[in-house]
């Protein structure tokens, strides 16, 4: 854009900038802002035309972008740039032998010049760094302010057109209030604007009004009313409304739950290229809900949504490559799709990508990178990531996925942080984190040792089928730590652990079972086996369903 011909650019801006570093910064900001410009000082004729005999940096820009260009240039001009002092003479007088008593004036001047020279040698590079850093800091602020101004201007334009009866503008104004773009967020005003546009037959407004009733934003939550508005938009072929109506069937809110009907509406929206519907249809085929289970079909729909940038679909497609479902297993492709999703902020993808880095699957193993991605996910509230980050602090290295391995490590640990992250995940009833808390209470890591509290957390995890917790709960009953000694309960939990644990943990559980059985009568063993046969895992609370998207 910098080399665009000056005949295409009709506004001359005299900047007064002469410093090469400032010129470079201004050029970068103009290019980043998408503003075409022609530098006058790089063309002799153009420089003479603008009267630039002092070396000022003058440019031409399009008239419609003049205001933005001037704001960028003004911000650069207001920065302070260091100017190198005049070159010092090489024959500066040196102090004589008696300089400590009385220095000649020439020597004093020389010392001052030497001091200034030393100062500028240090100050000039630091000033350059500060200027560049200032530009990096100021640009996002400028960009956000410019965007806010554009949104506010757009909202004013929508209002003018809406007052003239423009239904599309009425909808756009409602969307501005709904999302707080250019105006203060106000759901009640958004509903009012959506309703006016919907009453004029605007399908997008009808769909959005349905979503306001579905979410209870600006109106009392009413699933039946949401469905009524969705259907009006669906009658006009609105893809977002088709997807939303499918979701009411999927979750049984506003309509009786019917996965086959949900799949039918999802397909209608997906066939129109609606990415969220394509992603939902991929999940429908993956789980076989209302359709014949088909991994290949699931991959196909996930891919359609993923190439449109849908982060959820990108993460799901990464998992299909990771497990080899519907496609040959390919860790490299799994990493590629996980990363695309993670960079959009998808918490599950960030956690899955951290797992790949920890195990070195599809990438070079790097525990530090694994922890970084895991933390991003954990800070968004992902329970699995919070648990793994807790394990990372408890182990002192990367993210250990084996809790028994964690018990054998002893370096660079932070039990306080481990306890904090385990607690966050346990608050979501995440079994592995509950088992981790039991382990910390039992050993007194990061918290006062408390066998009863350890048993409470082990039990919560064991009831969900966590083999690690079942193993340790069995030993607590065997030793009578935190609970009265009970060999029947000890045998029950140890036996359940043996059926669920893998590899070395299985062998440990079998050895523990033999140890407990030596202290039991045949009747007690029979009773314990009957308890194992009757036992069923407790299901963790279901995650909140995804709400239909607004158009």
Residue pairs with C-beta under 8 A, 6 or more apart in sequence:
1 30
1 31
1 34
1 35
1 36
1 37
2 27
2 30
2 31
2 37
2 38
2 39
3 38
4 36
4 37
4 38
5 38
6 38
6 40
6 43
6 46
6 60
8 36
8 62
9 36
9 37
9 38
9 60
9 61
9 62
10 60
10 62
10 63
11 60
11 61
11 62
11 63
11 66
12 40
12 50
12 58
12 59
12 60
13 58
13 59
13 60
13 61
13 66
13 69
13 70
13 73
14 50
14 52
14 56
14 58
15 26
15 56
15 57
15 58
15 59
15 73
15 76
15 77
16 56
16 77
17 23
17 26
17 56
17 57
17 73
17 76
17 77
18 54
18 55
18 56
18 57
19 81
19 83
21 81
21 128
21 131
21 132
22 57
22 76
22 77
22 79
22 81
22 131
23 57
25 76
25 79
25 131
25 132
25 135
26 57
26 72
26 73
26 76
27 37
27 39
28 135
29 72
29 75
29 76
29 135
29 139
29 142
30 37
30 59
30 69
30 72
32 139
33 68
33 69
33 72
33 143
33 146
35 61
35 62
35 65
35 68
35 69
35 72
36 61
36 62
36 65
37 59
37 60
37 61
37 69
38 46
38 59
38 60
39 57
39 58
39 59
40 46
40 47
40 49
40 50
40 52
40 57
40 58
40 59
40 60
41 47
41 52
41 55
41 56
41 57
41 58
47 58
50 58
52 58
59 69
61 69
68 146
71 142
71 146
72 142
75 138
75 142
76 135
79 131
79 134
79 135
80 127
81 127
81 131
82 120
82 123
82 124
82 127
82 128
84 120
84 124
85 116
85 117
85 120
88 113
88 114
88 117
92 106
92 109
92 110
92 113
92 114
93 104
93 106
93 107
93 110
94 107
94 110
95 103
95 107
95 111
96 103
96 104
96 107
99 107
103 111
148 182
150 182
151 176
151 181
151 182
152 182
152 183
153 182
154 172
154 176
154 181
154 182
155 173
155 176
155 181
155 182
155 183
156 182
157 169
158 169
158 170
158 172
158 173
158 176
159 169
159 173
160 169
161 168
161 169
162 169
162 170
162 173
162 193
162 196
165 200
167 196
167 197
167 200
167 201
167 202
167 205
168 197
168 202
170 193
170 196
170 197
170 200
170 202
170 205
171 193
171 194
171 197
171 202
171 204
171 205
171 208
173 193
174 189
174 190
174 191
174 192
174 193
174 194
174 196
174 197
174 205
174 208
175 181
175 190
175 208
175 550
176 182
176 183
177 183
177 184
177 185
177 186
177 187
177 189
177 190
177 193
178 185
178 187
178 190
178 194
178 208
178 212
178 217
178 550
179 185
186 218
187 212
187 217
187 218
188 218
189 218
190 212
190 217
190 218
191 209
191 212
191 217
191 218
191 219
193 205
194 205
194 208
194 209
194 212
195 205
195 209
196 205
197 204
197 205
198 205
198 206
198 209
198 229
198 232
201 236
203 232
203 233
203 236
203 237
203 238
203 241
204 233
204 238
204 240
204 551
206 229
206 230
206 232
206 233
206 236
206 238
206 241
207 229
207 230
207 233
207 238
207 240
207 241
207 244
207 550
207 551
208 550
208 551
209 229
210 225
210 226
210 227
210 228
210 229
210 230
210 233
210 241
210 244
210 548
211 217
211 226
211 244
211 547
211 548
211 549
211 550
212 218
212 219
213 219
213 221
213 222
213 223
213 225
213 226
213 229
214 221
214 223
214 226
214 244
214 248
214 253
214 254
214 547
214 548
215 221
215 547
219 225
223 248
223 253
223 254
224 254
226 244
226 248
226 254
227 245
227 248
227 254
227 255
230 241
230 244
230 245
230 248
230 548
231 241
231 245
233 240
233 241
234 241
234 242
234 245
234 265
237 272
238 551
239 268
239 269
239 272
239 273
239 274
239 277
240 269
240 274
240 548
240 549
240 550
240 551
241 551
242 265
242 266
242 268
242 269
242 272
242 274
242 277
243 265
243 266
243 269
243 274
243 276
243 277
243 280
243 548
243 549
244 548
244 549
245 255
245 265
246 261
246 262
246 263
246 264
246 265
246 266
246 268
246 269
246 277
246 280
247 253
247 262
247 280
247 546
247 547
247 548
248 254
248 255
248 548
249 255
249 256
249 257
249 258
249 259
249 261
249 262
249 265
250 257
250 259
250 262
250 266
250 280
250 289
250 545
251 257
251 545
252 258
255 261
258 290
259 284
259 289
259 290
259 291
260 290
260 291
261 290
262 284
262 289
262 290
263 281
263 284
263 289
263 290
263 291
266 277
266 280
266 281
266 284
267 277
267 281
268 277
269 276
269 277
270 277
270 278
270 280
270 281
270 301
270 304
273 304
273 308
275 304
275 305
275 308
275 309
275 310
275 313
276 305
276 310
276 312
276 549
278 301
278 302
278 304
278 305
278 308
278 310
278 313
279 301
279 302
279 305
279 310
279 312
279 313
279 316
281 301
282 297
282 298
282 299
282 300
282 301
282 302
282 305
282 313
282 316
283 289
283 298
283 316
284 290
284 291
285 291
285 293
285 294
285 295
285 297
285 298
285 301
286 293
286 295
286 298
286 316
286 325
287 293
288 294
294 326
295 320
295 325
295 326
296 326
297 326
298 320
298 325
298 326
299 317
299 320
299 325
299 326
299 327
300 326
302 313
302 316
302 317
302 320
303 313
303 317
304 313
305 312
305 313
306 313
306 314
306 316
306 317
306 337
306 340
309 344
311 340
311 341
311 344
311 345
311 346
311 349
312 341
312 346
314 337
314 338
314 340
314 341
314 344
314 346
314 349
315 337
315 338
315 341
315 342
315 346
315 348
315 349
315 352
317 337
318 333
318 334
318 335
318 336
318 337
318 338
318 341
318 349
318 352
319 325
319 334
319 352
320 326
320 327
321 327
321 329
321 330
321 331
321 333
321 334
321 337
322 329
322 331
322 334
322 352
322 356
322 361
323 329
324 330
327 333
330 362
331 356
331 361
331 362
332 362
333 362
334 352
334 356
334 361
334 362
335 353
335 356
335 361
335 362
335 363
337 349
338 349
338 352
338 353
338 356
339 349
339 353
341 348
341 349
342 349
342 350
342 352
342 353
342 373
342 376
345 380
347 376
347 377
347 380
347 381
347 382
347 385
348 377
348 382
350 373
350 374
350 376
350 377
350 380
350 382
350 385
351 373
351 374
351 377
351 378
351 382
351 384
351 385
351 388
353 373
354 369
354 370
354 371
354 372
354 373
354 374
354 377
354 385
354 388
354 399
355 361
355 370
355 388
355 399
355 401
356 362
356 363
357 363
357 365
357 366
357 367
357 369
357 370
357 373
358 365
358 367
358 370
358 398
358 399
358 401
359 365
359 401
360 366
367 397
367 398
367 399
368 398
370 398
370 399
371 389
371 392
371 398
371 399
374 385
374 388
374 389
374 392
374 399
375 385
375 389
377 384
377 385
378 385
378 386
378 388
378 389
378 421
378 424
381 424
381 428
383 424
383 425
383 428
383 430
383 433
384 425
384 430
384 432
386 421
386 422
386 424
386 425
386 428
386 430
386 433
387 421
387 422
387 425
387 430
387 432
387 433
387 436
388 399
388 401
389 399
389 421
390 417
390 418
390 419
390 420
390 421
390 422
390 424
390 425
390 433
390 436
391 399
391 400
391 401
391 403
391 406
391 418
391 436
392 398
392 399
392 400
392 418
393 413
393 414
393 415
393 417
393 418
393 421
394 400
394 406
394 413
394 415
394 418
394 422
394 436
394 440
394 445
395 405
395 406
395 409
395 413
396 409
396 410
396 411
396 412
396 413
396 414
397 409
397 411
397 412
400 406
400 409
403 432
403 435
403 436
403 439
403 468
404 468
404 504
404 505
404 508
406 439
407 439
413 445
415 440
415 445
415 446
415 447
416 446
417 446
418 436
418 440
418 445
418 446
419 437
419 440
419 445
419 446
419 447
421 433
422 433
422 436
422 437
422 440
423 433
423 437
424 433
425 432
425 433
426 433
426 434
426 436
426 437
426 457
426 460
429 460
429 464
429 540
429 541
430 540
431 460
431 461
431 464
431 465
431 466
431 469
431 540
432 461
432 466
432 468
434 457
434 458
434 460
434 461
434 464
434 466
434 469
435 457
435 458
435 461
435 462
435 466
435 468
435 469
435 472
437 457
438 454
438 455
438 456
438 457
438 458
438 461
438 469
438 472
438 473
439 445
439 454
439 472
440 446
440 447
441 447
441 449
441 450
441 451
441 453
441 454
441 457
442 449
442 451
442 454
442 458
442 472
442 476
442 481
443 449
444 450
450 482
451 476
451 481
451 482
452 482
452 483
453 482
454 476
454 481
454 482
455 473
455 476
455 481
455 482
455 483
457 469
458 469
458 472
458 473
458 476
459 469
459 473
460 469
461 468
461 469
462 469
462 470
462 473
462 493
462 496
463 537
463 538
464 537
464 538
464 539
464 540
465 496
465 500
465 537
467 496
467 497
467 500
467 501
467 502
467 505
467 509
468 497
468 501
468 505
470 493
470 494
470 496
470 497
470 500
471 493
471 494
471 497
471 501
471 505
471 508
471 509
471 512
473 493
474 489
474 490
474 491
474 492
474 493
474 494
474 495
474 497
474 509
474 512
474 516
475 481
475 490
475 494
475 512
476 482
476 483
477 483
477 485
477 486
477 487
477 489
477 490
477 493
478 485
478 487
478 490
478 494
478 512
478 515
478 516
479 485
483 489
487 516
487 519
487 520
487 524
487 528
488 520
488 524
488 527
488 528
488 531
489 528
489 531
490 516
491 513
491 516
491 517
491 520
491 524
491 525
491 528
491 529
492 528
492 531
492 532
492 535
494 509
494 512
494 513
494 516
495 513
495 528
495 529
495 532
496 532
496 535
497 505
497 509
497 512
498 506
498 509
498 510
498 513
501 508
501 509
517 525
520 528
